Amino acid sequence: MATVIRRDAEKFLKELRSHYGDVWRMPASKYLSKPDFVVLDPKSGKKTKVSFVSLDDGEIVGVVYDELG
Protein backbone atom coordinates (compact mmCIF):
# COMPACT_ATOMS: atom_id res chain seq x y z
CA MET A 1 0.00 0.00 0.00
CA ALA A 2 1.25 3.47 -0.90
CA THR A 3 2.15 6.05 1.72
CA VAL A 4 -0.11 9.13 1.67
CA ILE A 5 1.63 12.49 2.03
CA ARG A 6 -0.59 15.50 2.69
CA ARG A 7 1.02 18.53 1.06
CA ASP A 8 1.16 20.57 -2.14
CA ALA A 9 2.13 18.17 -4.93
CA GLU A 10 3.95 20.85 -6.96
CA LYS A 11 6.21 21.73 -4.01
CA PHE A 12 6.79 18.04 -3.29
CA LEU A 13 7.83 17.35 -6.91
CA LYS A 14 10.03 20.47 -6.94
CA GLU A 15 11.88 19.14 -3.88
CA LEU A 16 12.29 15.73 -5.54
CA ARG A 17 13.77 17.44 -8.62
CA SER A 18 16.39 19.10 -6.41
CA HIS A 19 17.51 15.66 -5.14
CA TYR A 20 16.99 13.48 -8.23
CA GLY A 21 18.12 14.47 -11.70
CA ASP A 22 15.33 12.68 -13.54
CA VAL A 23 11.71 13.31 -12.59
CA TRP A 24 9.20 12.45 -15.34
CA ARG A 25 5.46 12.62 -15.76
CA MET A 26 4.62 9.24 -17.29
CA PRO A 27 0.88 8.47 -17.16
CA ALA A 28 1.11 4.93 -18.59
CA SER A 29 4.19 3.85 -16.65
CA LYS A 30 4.13 0.34 -15.19
CA TYR A 31 5.90 1.80 -12.12
CA LEU A 32 2.73 3.68 -11.21
CA SER A 33 0.56 0.57 -10.97
CA LYS A 34 1.72 0.32 -7.31
CA PRO A 35 3.02 3.80 -6.42
CA ASP A 36 5.42 4.42 -3.54
CA PHE A 37 3.59 7.62 -2.52
CA VAL A 38 0.27 9.30 -3.11
CA VAL A 39 0.56 13.06 -2.57
CA LEU A 40 -2.76 14.58 -1.48
CA ASP A 41 -3.08 18.36 -1.67
CA PRO A 42 -5.23 19.26 1.36
CA LYS A 43 -6.49 22.50 -0.22
CA SER A 44 -7.55 21.27 -3.65
CA GLY A 45 -7.98 17.54 -2.97
CA LYS A 46 -5.78 16.78 -5.98
CA LYS A 47 -3.94 13.46 -5.79
CA THR A 48 -0.63 12.61 -7.47
CA LYS A 49 0.93 9.15 -7.49
CA VAL A 50 4.73 8.96 -7.30
CA SER A 51 7.12 6.02 -7.76
CA PHE A 52 10.87 5.67 -7.57
CA VAL A 53 12.55 3.88 -10.48
CA SER A 54 15.47 1.69 -9.45
CA LEU A 55 17.96 -0.57 -11.14
CA ASP A 56 18.27 -4.26 -10.33
CA ASP A 57 20.98 -3.45 -7.77
CA GLY A 58 18.61 -1.11 -5.91
CA GLU A 59 20.13 2.20 -7.04
CA ILE A 60 17.44 4.84 -7.55
CA VAL A 61 17.84 6.43 -10.97
CA GLY A 62 14.69 8.52 -11.27
CA VAL A 63 11.15 9.33 -10.24
CA VAL A 64 7.91 8.98 -12.23
CA TYR A 65 4.57 10.58 -11.37
CA ASP A 66 1.08 11.26 -12.64
CA GLU A 67 -2.13 12.77 -11.35
CA LEU A 68 -4.94 10.47 -10.29
CA GLY A 69 -8.14 11.06 -12.24
C-alpha atoms as a printed R data frame, in Angstrom:
   type eleno elety resid chain resno      x      y       z
1  ATOM     1    CA   MET     A     1  0.000  0.000   0.000
2  ATOM     2    CA   ALA     A     2  1.253  3.470  -0.902
3  ATOM     3    CA   THR     A     3  2.152  6.045   1.723
4  ATOM     4    CA   VAL     A     4 -0.107  9.127   1.667
5  ATOM     5    CA   ILE     A     5  1.633 12.490   2.026
6  ATOM     6    CA   ARG     A     6 -0.592 15.498   2.686
7  ATOM     7    CA   ARG     A     7  1.021 18.529   1.057
8  ATOM     8    CA   ASP     A     8  1.162 20.574  -2.135
9  ATOM     9    CA   ALA     A     9  2.135 18.173  -4.934
10 ATOM    10    CA   GLU     A    10  3.948 20.854  -6.957
11 ATOM    11    CA   LYS     A    11  6.213 21.725  -4.013
12 ATOM    12    CA   PHE     A    12  6.791 18.036  -3.294
13 ATOM    13    CA   LEU     A    13  7.831 17.350  -6.906
14 ATOM    14    CA   LYS     A    14 10.031 20.467  -6.940
15 ATOM    15    CA   GLU     A    15 11.878 19.141  -3.878
16 ATOM    16    CA   LEU     A    16 12.288 15.734  -5.544
17 ATOM    17    CA   ARG     A    17 13.771 17.442  -8.617
18 ATOM    18    CA   SER     A    18 16.385 19.101  -6.407
19 ATOM    19    CA   HIS     A    19 17.515 15.663  -5.139
20 ATOM    20    CA   TYR     A    20 16.994 13.482  -8.226
21 ATOM    21    CA   GLY     A    21 18.125 14.467 -11.700
22 ATOM    22    CA   ASP     A    22 15.331 12.684 -13.544
23 ATOM    23    CA   VAL     A    23 11.708 13.310 -12.587
24 ATOM    24    CA   TRP     A    24  9.204 12.454 -15.339
25 ATOM    25    CA   ARG     A    25  5.462 12.615 -15.759
26 ATOM    26    CA   MET     A    26  4.623  9.238 -17.292
27 ATOM    27    CA   PRO     A    27  0.878  8.466 -17.159
28 ATOM    28    CA   ALA     A    28  1.106  4.931 -18.589
29 ATOM    29    CA   SER     A    29  4.187  3.845 -16.649
30 ATOM    30    CA   LYS     A    30  4.134  0.343 -15.187
31 ATOM    31    CA   TYR     A    31  5.897  1.796 -12.121
32 ATOM    32    CA   LEU     A    32  2.729  3.680 -11.209
33 ATOM    33    CA   SER     A    33  0.564  0.568 -10.965
34 ATOM    34    CA   LYS     A    34  1.718  0.320  -7.314
35 ATOM    35    CA   PRO     A    35  3.021  3.798  -6.423
36 ATOM    36    CA   ASP     A    36  5.424  4.424  -3.539
37 ATOM    37    CA   PHE     A    37  3.592  7.616  -2.519
38 ATOM    38    CA   VAL     A    38  0.274  9.299  -3.115
39 ATOM    39    CA   VAL     A    39  0.564 13.056  -2.565
40 ATOM    40    CA   LEU     A    40 -2.761 14.583  -1.481
41 ATOM    41    CA   ASP     A    41 -3.078 18.362  -1.674
42 ATOM    42    CA   PRO     A    42 -5.226 19.257   1.360
43 ATOM    43    CA   LYS     A    43 -6.489 22.504  -0.217
44 ATOM    44    CA   SER     A    44 -7.546 21.266  -3.651
45 ATOM    45    CA   GLY     A    45 -7.979 17.544  -2.966
46 ATOM    46    CA   LYS     A    46 -5.776 16.779  -5.985
47 ATOM    47    CA   LYS     A    47 -3.939 13.455  -5.789
48 ATOM    48    CA   THR     A    48 -0.627 12.609  -7.467
49 ATOM    49    CA   LYS     A    49  0.931  9.148  -7.491
50 ATOM    50    CA   VAL     A    50  4.729  8.960  -7.303
51 ATOM    51    CA   SER     A    51  7.125  6.022  -7.758
52 ATOM    52    CA   PHE     A    52 10.875  5.668  -7.571
53 ATOM    53    CA   VAL     A    53 12.555  3.883 -10.482
54 ATOM    54    CA   SER     A    54 15.467  1.693  -9.448
55 ATOM    55    CA   LEU     A    55 17.965 -0.568 -11.143
56 ATOM    56    CA   ASP     A    56 18.271 -4.264 -10.330
57 ATOM    57    CA   ASP     A    57 20.975 -3.455  -7.771
58 ATOM    58    CA   GLY     A    58 18.608 -1.115  -5.907
59 ATOM    59    CA   GLU     A    59 20.135  2.195  -7.039
60 ATOM    60    CA   ILE     A    60 17.436  4.839  -7.549
61 ATOM    61    CA   VAL     A    61 17.837  6.428 -10.974
62 ATOM    62    CA   GLY     A    62 14.688  8.523 -11.271
63 ATOM    63    CA   VAL     A    63 11.145  9.327 -10.235
64 ATOM    64    CA   VAL     A    64  7.913  8.983 -12.234
65 ATOM    65    CA   TYR     A    65  4.572 10.581 -11.367
66 ATOM    66    CA   ASP     A    66  1.075 11.257 -12.643
67 ATOM    67    CA   GLU     A    67 -2.134 12.774 -11.350
68 ATOM    68    CA   LEU     A    68 -4.940 10.473 -10.292
69 ATOM    69    CA   GLY     A    69 -8.138 11.060 -12.238
